């Protein structure tokens, strides 16, 4: 969950991000604003622009997205750390060698 800040300070909104697994693992990430949170009650509503991020069809998030961690910079702009994945089928290579190759490729991107 993240507390969202706006251009005029704290907006007092708590956002819960969720991985959408309806038809495929991590197909997209959705966001929900928590509107009531006490020791005995909980309510939330979907934010207006859902999903907030989804699979691109190519590259590092070709097949899906599974998390997001937004951060506000000192400049007032926002960046986010986002996890995505692509399904790769490898034939004729040992799993240990493939894992070593993928680790090197990830470290250089």
TAPE-V350332 format. One record per residue. N is the residue number from 0. RES is the residue in three letters. BURIAL is # if it has 9 or more other ideal C-beta (glycine too) atoms within 8 Angstrom, else .. Layout:
<<N,RES,BURIAL> <N,RES,BURIAL>>
This chain:
<<0,UNK,.> <1,UNK,.> <2,UNK,#> <3,UNK,.> <4,UNK,.> <5,UNK,.> <6,UNK,.> <7,UNK,.> <8,UNK,.> <9,UNK,.> <10,UNK,.> <11,UNK,.> <12,UNK,.> <13,UNK,#> <14,UNK,#> <15,UNK,#> <16,UNK,#> <17,UNK,.> <18,UNK,#> <19,UNK,#> <20,UNK,.> <21,UNK,.> <22,UNK,.> <23,UNK,.> <24,UNK,.> <25,UNK,#> <26,UNK,#> <27,UNK,#> <28,UNK,#> <29,UNK,#> <30,UNK,#> <31,UNK,#> <32,UNK,#> <33,UNK,#> <34,UNK,.> <35,UNK,.> <36,UNK,.> <37,UNK,.> <38,UNK,.> <39,UNK,.> <40,UNK,.> <41,UNK,.> <42,UNK,.> <43,UNK,#> <44,UNK,.> <45,UNK,#> <46,UNK,#> <47,UNK,.> <48,UNK,.> <49,UNK,.> <50,UNK,.> <51,UNK,#> <52,UNK,.> <53,UNK,#> <54,UNK,#> <55,UNK,.> <56,UNK,.> <57,UNK,.> <58,UNK,.> <59,UNK,.> <60,UNK,#> <61,UNK,#> <62,UNK,#> <63,UNK,#> <64,UNK,#> <65,UNK,#> <66,UNK,#> <67,UNK,#> <68,UNK,.> <69,UNK,.> <70,UNK,.> <71,UNK,.> <72,UNK,.> <73,UNK,.> <74,UNK,.> <75,UNK,.> <76,UNK,.> <77,UNK,.> <78,UNK,.> <79,UNK,.> <80,UNK,.> <81,UNK,#> <82,UNK,#> <83,UNK,#> <84,UNK,#> <85,UNK,#> <86,UNK,.> <87,UNK,.> <88,UNK,.> <89,UNK,.> <90,UNK,.> <91,UNK,.> <92,UNK,.> <93,UNK,.> <94,UNK,.> <95,UNK,.> <96,UNK,.> <97,UNK,#> <98,UNK,.> <99,UNK,.> <100,UNK,#> <101,UNK,#> <102,UNK,.> <103,UNK,.> <104,UNK,.> <105,UNK,.> <106,UNK,.> <107,UNK,.> <108,UNK,.>>
